Amino acid sequence: MRRTPFIFSVLGATLISAGVMTAHAQEGFYDPTNKASPTGKTIGYELVKTIGCPGKGLLDAPCKETAPADSDRDGVIDSKDKCPGTPAGRKVNADGCELDSDGDGVIDANDKCPNTPAGRKVNKDGCELDSDGDGVVDGSDKCPNTPAGRKVNKDGCELDSDGDGVIDANDKCPGTPAGRKVNAEGCELDSDGDGIVDGSDKCPTVFAKTADGCPPPLVLEGVQFDNDKATLRPEAFAILDKTAASLKDWGDVNIEVGGHTDSRADDDYNLKLSQRRAETVRDYLISKGIAADRLTAKGYGETKPIADNETEEGRFKNRRVELSRN
């Protein structure tokens, strides 16, 4: 009675072994060849992917492989994506972060100035800073602290329309001709204070309220000559002494000593006589300290009368010497 179960067990095992052997004989043995594998065979973890999933039989159908997740669909899988919330359609780099082509710290999608030169500071829109608001970015602004509202040139510096070195905003004389010297307010200099600017003043170091800034011709009243003479009369010396003192106030202006005659005698004689009279006065002024190189003697003869040559009184007035700027 005890041997009967054992007999049945051996018999069952024999039958099962025969069945498996029969199945193998009919279907053939498992072939490990796998063309998709780098080794050409199914090995290691590939057994799970190509032969069966955990919990399935060895010869069951392979499991379907799940693609790695890319939550923001930017082409970079989540496990490698350093910027996982990228908006749809944005271009990204290998780390899944949006591109910043000019490297200014503002991504291309938000950058309104995408070609900023390297190293420039930018605002939130990716545009270079213009700290003084003059329309010239700081990187190109040679005058970065321009007051608000001032007009500037391409370098960011305030305009100086007349080129006198004083900016328009401070220039009280904005139309100064080119090359003129100006003061701190942009107005031309008037060195002698006669109301005529140096650029128009023909005698810029001499105070003279005249159209050209020079003293008018000085008729030496009382310095007349006897007929046909070139010697000074006694009363002329005091007049010439005062004249010499006043000429020192004329600065460095060159002076012409002009000699004149009346109309008696011929023109050539009168011209030579007037020249001698001019030289007589010039020599006297030099003796009183006026530099010789400032004085020029010139005779005009009878060509410039100031009185009527038909009268003795008129002729006497015409025999004279005048001083004028040379």
C-alpha positions in Angstrom: 0.0 0.0 0.0 2.8 2.4 0.7 4.6 1.8 -2.6 1.6 2.8 -4.7 2.1 6.7 -4.4 5.7 6.5 -5.2 5.0 4.5 -8.4 2.5 7.2 -9.5 5.0 10.0 -8.8 7.7 8.5 -10.8 5.3 7.8 -13.6 4.0 11.4 -13.6 7.5 12.9 -13.7 8.4 10.6 -16.6 5.3 11.6 -18.6 5.9 15.4 -18.0 9.6 15.0 -19.1 8.5 13.2 -22.2 6.0 16.0 -23.0 8.5 18.8 -22.6 11.0 16.9 -24.7 8.4 16.3 -27.3 7.6 20.1 -27.4 11.2 21.0 -27.7 11.7 18.5 -30.4 8.8 20.0 -32.3 9.6 23.8 -31.8 13.4 23.7 -31.6 15.6 25.2 -28.9 15.6 29.1 -28.0 17.8 31.1 -30.4 19.6 34.1 -28.6 20.3 35.9 -31.9 19.2 39.6 -31.7 20.1 41.9 -34.5 19.0 45.0 -32.5 21.6 44.3 -29.8 25.1 45.8 -30.0 26.5 42.3 -29.4 24.2 40.6 -31.9 22.7 38.6 -29.1 20.2 39.0 -26.3 22.1 39.4 -23.1 21.7 41.1 -19.7 18.9 43.6 -19.4 17.9 43.0 -23.0 16.3 39.7 -21.9 13.7 41.9 -20.3 13.1 44.0 -23.4 13.3 41.4 -26.1 12.2 38.2 -24.5 9.7 39.1 -21.8 8.8 41.3 -19.0 9.2 40.5 -15.3 6.6 37.9 -14.3 6.3 36.5 -17.8 7.5 33.3 -19.2 10.8 33.1 -21.0 9.2 32.7 -24.4 6.4 35.3 -23.9 6.1 38.3 -26.3 8.6 41.1 -25.5 7.5 44.1 -23.6 7.1 47.5 -25.4 9.8 49.9 -24.3 8.6 53.2 -22.9 10.2 56.4 -24.4 12.0 58.7 -21.9 9.7 61.5 -20.8 10.1 65.1 -22.2 7.5 67.0 -20.4 8.0 70.4 -22.1 8.6 68.8 -25.5 11.7 70.8 -26.2 13.6 67.8 -27.4 15.6 67.3 -24.2 14.4 64.5 -21.9 13.4 65.4 -18.4 16.4 63.7 -16.8 18.8 66.0 -18.7 16.6 69.1 -18.9 17.9 71.9 -16.6 15.1 74.2 -17.7 12.0 71.9 -17.6 9.3 74.5 -18.0 10.3 75.8 -21.4 7.4 77.4 -23.3 6.3 75.5 -26.4 8.2 76.3 -29.6 11.2 78.0 -28.0 14.7 77.0 -29.2 16.9 75.4 -26.6 20.4 74.3 -26.0 21.7 70.8 -25.1 20.6 71.5 -21.5 17.1 72.3 -22.5 17.4 76.0 -21.7 16.4 78.8 -24.1 19.1 80.3 -26.3 20.7 83.7 -25.5 22.6 84.3 -28.7 24.3 87.5 -27.7 25.2 86.3 -24.2 23.7 89.3 -22.5 21.6 87.3 -20.0 18.3 87.9 -21.7 16.9 84.9 -23.7 16.4 85.4 -27.4 12.6 85.2 -27.1 12.5 88.2 -24.7 15.5 90.1 -26.2 14.4 93.2 -28.1 18.1 93.9 -29.0 19.4 90.5 -30.0 22.9 91.7 -31.2 24.2 93.4 -28.1 28.1 93.6 -28.2 29.8 91.3 -25.7 30.2 92.8 -22.2 27.7 95.6 -22.4 25.1 96.0 -19.6 21.5 95.6 -20.6 18.0 96.1 -19.2 15.3 93.5 -18.9 14.5 93.8 -22.6 18.1 93.0 -23.5 18.9 96.5 -24.7 22.0 98.4 -23.7 21.6 100.9 -20.8 21.3 104.6 -21.5 21.8 105.9 -18.0 21.4 109.6 -18.8 18.5 109.1 -21.2 20.1 111.1 -24.1 19.5 108.4 -26.7 23.1 107.2 -26.8 23.8 103.9 -25.0 26.3 103.9 -22.2 28.8 101.8 -24.2 29.1 104.5 -26.9 28.4 107.5 -24.7 31.5 109.7 -24.2 29.5 112.1 -22.0 27.5 109.7 -19.8 26.1 112.3 -17.4 24.3 114.7 -19.7 21.5 116.6 -18.0 18.0 115.6 -18.9 16.6 117.2 -22.0 19.8 118.4 -23.6 20.5 117.7 -27.2 23.5 115.6 -27.9 25.7 114.4 -30.9 26.4 110.9 -31.9 29.0 110.6 -29.1 26.4 111.5 -26.5 27.9 114.9 -25.8 26.0 118.1 -25.8 25.9 120.2 -28.9 28.1 123.2 -29.5 26.6 124.5 -32.7 29.0 127.3 -33.3 32.1 125.3 -32.3 33.4 127.9 -29.8 34.0 125.4 -27.0 30.9 126.3 -25.0 27.9 124.0 -25.2 24.7 125.4 -26.6 22.9 125.1 -23.2 25.4 127.5 -21.6 26.2 129.6 -24.7 24.7 133.1 -24.4 26.1 134.1 -27.8 25.3 131.0 -29.9 26.1 132.4 -33.3 29.8 133.2 -32.8 31.8 133.2 -36.1 34.3 130.4 -36.4 37.7 130.9 -34.9 36.7 133.8 -32.6 37.9 133.7 -29.0 35.1 133.6 -26.4 34.6 133.8 -22.7 33.0 131.3 -20.4 29.5 132.3 -21.6 30.4 131.7 -25.3 30.6 135.4 -26.1 33.4 137.0 -28.0 36.1 138.8 -26.1 36.3 142.5 -25.9 39.8 143.0 -24.5 39.8 146.8 -24.5 36.2 147.1 -23.2 35.2 149.5 -25.9 32.1 147.6 -26.9 33.6 146.1 -30.1 34.5 142.5 -29.9 38.1 141.6 -30.7 37.2 139.8 -33.8 35.7 143.0 -35.3 38.0 145.5 -33.5 40.9 146.7 -35.7 42.5 148.1 -32.6 41.7 145.4 -30.0 44.0 146.8 -27.3 42.9 150.4 -27.6 39.7 151.7 -26.1 37.9 153.7 -28.8 34.2 154.2 -29.3 34.4 154.1 -33.0 33.0 151.8 -35.7 36.2 149.9 -36.2 37.4 150.2 -32.6 40.3 152.4 -33.5 40.9 156.0 -32.4 39.8 158.5 -35.1 42.6 160.4 -37.0 44.1 162.8 -34.5 44.5 166.3 -36.0 47.3 168.0 -34.0 45.5 171.2 -33.5 48.1 174.0 -33.1 50.8 172.1 -34.9 50.9 174.1 -38.1 53.8 175.2 -40.2 54.9 178.5 -41.7 54.6 178.7 -45.4 57.2 176.6 -47.2 58.7 175.5 -43.9 59.0 172.0 -42.2 60.2 173.3 -38.8 58.0 173.2 -35.7 56.6 176.4 -34.4 57.3 177.1 -30.7 53.7 176.5 -29.7 53.8 173.0 -31.2 56.1 171.5 -28.6 53.6 171.5 -25.7 50.9 170.0 -28.0 53.3 167.2 -29.2 54.3 166.4 -25.6 50.7 165.7 -24.7 50.3 163.8 -27.9 53.2 161.6 -27.1 51.7 160.8 -23.6 48.3 159.9 -25.2 49.9 157.7 -27.8 51.3 155.5 -25.0 47.6 154.7 -24.2 47.0 153.5 -27.7 48.9 150.3 -26.9 50.9 148.8 -29.6 49.0 150.3 -32.5 51.1 151.4 -35.4 50.6 155.1 -36.2 51.0 157.0 -39.4 52.2 160.6 -39.2 50.6 162.3 -42.2 52.0 165.6 -43.4 49.9 168.1 -45.5 50.3 171.4 -47.3 48.2 174.1 -48.8 47.7 174.4 -52.5 50.4 176.9 -53.3 53.4 175.6 -55.3 53.2 172.7 -57.6 52.1 169.2 -56.6 55.5 167.5 -56.6 57.0 170.2 -54.4 54.1 170.1 -52.0 54.4 166.3 -51.7 58.0 166.5 -50.8 57.4 169.4 -48.4 54.6 167.4 -46.6 56.9 164.4 -46.3 59.5 166.6 -44.5 56.8 167.9 -42.1 55.7 164.4 -41.3 59.2 163.3 -40.6 59.8 166.3 -38.3 56.8 165.4 -36.1 57.8 161.7 -36.2 61.3 162.5 -35.0 60.0 164.6 -32.1 57.6 161.8 -31.0 60.4 159.3 -31.0 62.4 161.6 -28.8 59.6 161.5 -26.3 59.6 157.8 -26.0 57.3 156.5 -28.7 58.9 153.4 -30.4 60.3 154.2 -33.8 58.8 151.0 -35.4 55.3 152.2 -34.5 55.6 155.4 -36.4 55.5 155.9 -40.2 55.9 159.3 -41.9 53.9 159.9 -45.1 53.4 163.1 -47.1 50.1 163.8 -48.8 50.9 167.2 -50.3 47.8 169.2 -51.0 45.6 166.2 -51.8 43.6 166.3 -48.5 42.6 169.8 -47.5 40.4 170.4 -44.5 39.9 174.1 -45.2 39.5 176.5 -48.1 42.8 177.1 -49.9 41.5 180.4 -51.2 41.9 182.1 -47.9 44.9 182.7 -45.7 43.2 181.2 -42.7 42.2 178.1 -44.7 45.7 177.6 -46.1 47.2 177.9 -42.6 44.9 175.1 -41.4 45.9 172.9 -44.3 49.6 173.2 -43.4 49.2 170.5 -40.7 50.1 167.0 -39.4 47.6 164.3 -38.5 48.0 161.0 -36.7 46.0 157.9 -37.6 46.2 154.2 -37.2 48.4 152.6 -39.8 
